């Protein structure tokens, strides 16, 4: 928990808007995708099974279908959220194929890295294609077994294949600001100068991607994490709250967070919790009360609990949030 914070230091450090950057690479064809799937011997597990036993898939490539629900980009790396029938996965990529655009239903081959011991939080994109094309191709007769990886040949998508995001309002943020990632990343690195560049990138990507997915203002998320842990992934309170968002063990388990000290899992769970409280109470002070003291305390007192810690917490987070909004 932090006790002092200079608003003058925060306001210039971070911008107000979250954007989705446009993808630049091309998707592979359905033939190429299925050939790669055969080569990698990629299974298509249920997401529930994957989350129940991530170590069992570690180091393997799997085939996943989902809808793109958010994108974050920075120099040299990107990440996106894939919604798989209500289950969300965060996938990293050096470069995003053109089919990875918000609203598109796609098939992806992802490799589970060493960070998947406690949960599927280290997913790296191997290949991607439009689900419509892959599903259509799968209905045809199977092709001969591929003995070696297909050549790295790319082809442009058919005209009008990519979702017209402008017609859906998806480009509103991107049209206003295109470089928000750098502002957030630089601010987070300043808030905790002990973060390695890799940690700062991971935290920033997760914060922006999950904020977009759950439709929570990322400035509010920054304010909560500053008040909770000052962006220290290994923070532990005397009460046992863990990680960036200071999740209690029972709360973390209820959110499906297997390792609360993993930044991606913690941020995803924390933002999901904030979203739930905002939806339930429709009031920021009550949502923050529930986050700090628990919904039971809000229910017991019929509003903000008379706890000094909770009241100070509300004032602190609100003050930081207003500063980030330039108020």
N, C-alpha and C positions, 0 to 999 in steps of 0.2 A: 504494500500500500504506500502511496506517496503522501507527503504532508504539505509540500509546497510545490508550486509549479508556476513558472513565468509565462503568462499568456503572451507577452511580447515575443518570447522565443518560439512559441508554437505557431502563431498566426502566419508569419512569413514562411514557415517551414513546410506547410501542407496546403494543398489546394482543395477546393470545395466540391469538385465533381468527379465522378467515376465514369470512365469511358470504355467502350469495347473497340479494340483496334481491328481493322479489317485483315483477313488472312491473305497471304500473298502466294503461297505455293499451290500446286494443283493436286487434286485427289487422284489416286490410282484408279484404274478401271476395275470393274467387278472381277474380270478374269485374273488380273494381277493380284487382287486382294485374296481371292480364293486360293491362288497358287501359293501365296505367302503363308496363308493359314495352314495349308497342307505341309509346307516345308517346316514350319515351326511346330507342327503337330498341336496346334492350339485348340484347347477345349473351350466350350461355351458354358461355363458354370452359372448357376443362379447366383445373383449378387448376395443373397442371404447366406448361401453356402460359402461364398468367398469370404465374407466378413466373419463367418463363424470359424474359419480355419485358414487365415491368411498365410501362416508359415507353410502350409501344404502346397501353396501355389508359388512360393517365393522362388525367383529365378526362372519361372516359366512364362510363356506368352499365352494370353487368353484372348478369346474373341468376345467382344461385348457390343450390344446394341443399346443405343440411348439417344436422347435428344440434348443438343448443346444448350446449356442454360446460363452460360457466362464465360467470358474470356478475359484474361489479363496478360499483358505483354510487357516485356522490358528488353533491353539490349541483349541479344543473344539467347533469350529463352522466353517461353510462353507457357501458359497453363489454361485449362478450361474445365468447366464442370459438366459432367455427363449425367443427365437424369435418366435412370434406368427403372422405370415404373415406380417412381417415388423414392428410390435409393440413389444417393448422389455419390459420384466418384470424382476426385480431382486428378486430372491427367496432365503430366508435364510433356513439353515438346520443345525441341530446338527450333522447329519451324512448323507453322500450322498449315496443313493442306487447305485448299479453298472450300472443301465441304464442311470444315469445322467453322461454322458460322451460327450465330445464335438462332435457335428455332429449328435448325436442320436435324433430322433423324438420320443417324449415321451408324456405320459399323466400324469398330476400331480393334486393332491388335495392339495390346499393351503388355509390357513386361513388368513383372512385379520385382522391384529391387530389394536390397537388403533392409530397407526401412520398413518392411511389411511384417515385422515380427509380431506387432501388437494389433495391426489393422492394415487394410489396403490403402496406405497413405503414400506409397512410393511407386506410383504408376508412370511408366514412361512410354510414350506413343511410338509404335513401330510402323504402323500403316493405318490409313483411313480411307473409306469409300462411302458413297451414298447407299443407305440401306435398301432403297427401292431397287437399285441395280443389282446389288448382291443377292437379295432375296429372289429376284427374277432369275438370275443365273443359277441359283441353287435348285430351282425347280427343274432345270434341264438335266440331262444325263451327266453323271460324274465324268470328269476328265482324267486322263492318265496321271499316275503318281509323278510328282515333280521331284527330280533328283537333286536339284541345286536351286539356290535362291533365284527368283526371276530377276532379269536385268532391271536396273533402276530407270525404267522408262515411265514418263509421265505424259498424261494427255489432258487437254483442257476439258472442263465440264461442258455439257451441252448447254445451249443458250437457255437462259431463264431457269437453269437448274437450281442455282443458289437462291435461298429465300430473299424476297425483296423486303429487307428489314425496314427500309424507310416507310413503306406502307403500313408497317406494324408499329411504328414508333420506336423501333429498336436502334435507330441511328441518332436519336435526339442528343444523347450524351456525347457520342463520337463527333458530331457536327460542332459541338461547342468547344471541346478540349480534347486533344489527341495525346497529350504527354502526361497524363495524371500519374501514371505509375512511378515515374521518376520522382515526383514531388513527395508522394507517400513514402517511397523507399528511402529517400534522403532524410525525411523527418524521422522515420522509425530508427534509422541508423544513429541519428543524433540523440534520440530519447534514451537509447541504451548503446553506448559506444563500445561495449564489450561484445556486441554481436559480431560474428564473422560475416563476411559478404554473403556467403551461402545462406546463413540464417536470416539475414535481412531480406534477401530475395524471397526465401520461402515464406516468411511471415507476411511480407507485402503481397505476394501473389495470392496467398490464402485469404488474407483479409479482404482484398478487393473482390476476389472471385465469390467467396461466400456472402459478402455483403450484397453483391449484385443478385446472387441466387435467391437469398431470403428477403431481398428488397428492404434492407436496413441501411440507413445513411452511414457510410464508412467513417464519417467524422465522429458519429456517436460511438462506433466500435472502438475507434482510437481513444476516445475519452474514457470509456470503460476500462480498456486494457491499461491505459496509463494509471488510472486510479487503483486498479487491482494489483498490477505487478510491475509497472513501469517498463513493460516489454522485456521482462526476464522470464524466459521459458522454463527455468528450473525453480521458480519462486514457490515456496511452501509456507503457508501461514501457520500460526500456532494451533489453529483449529483443524488443520489438515487440508485446507484448500490448496489446489495444485495448479501450476502452470500459468500461462499468460492470462487467462480469464478467471483464474482462481476457482476452479470447479471443485466442489466437494465430491468425495468418492461416490456417494450414492447418486448424486446428480449426474456425474460423468457416466456412470453405468446406465442410468436411465436414458441418456442421450446417445448411447452406443459408442461412447469414447473409451476405447480399450486402454489407451496410454495417454493420460492427461498431460504428460510432459512433452508429448509430440506436438509441435506447433500447429501442424495442419489439423490434426484431430481436435486439439483444444479450441482453436479458433472456430472451426466448423461447429462444434458443440456449443460454444459460447454465443455465437451469432444466432444459432437456432433457438437457444434459450431466450435471448433478447427478443427475437421475433415473436415467440410464443407469449411472453409477458406483455408486449405491446398489443398483440391481438386480443388478449384476455382482458386487459384493463383499459386500453385506449387512452392511457395517460402516462406520460413519461415518468413522473414522480412515483406513481404506483408501480410501474414496471421496474424501476431502479430499486424500489423497496423490496419487491419480490426477489430480484436478483441478489440483493445483499442479505436480506433477512429471511427470505423464503416466503412462498405464497401463504403458508400457514399463519405467519405473523400478520400479513396484510388482512387475511380473513378474520383473525382473532380481534383485531382492533378496528376493523371496518375502514381501513385507510392506511396512511403512513404510520408505522409503529412508533411509539414514543421512545425509541432507542436512540441515544446520543450518537452512537456509531453510524446507524442507518441514516439519520438526519444529516450528519456531516458528510456522509458518502453521497447523498443526493445533491447537496450543495456543491460538492467538489466536482462530481461528474458533470452536472449541469453547467457549472462555471467554465470547465474546460471545453465542453461542447459549444457553448456560446462563443468562446474565444476562437475556436476553429471555424465557426460560421461567420466570424468577423463582427460579432455583436458586442 
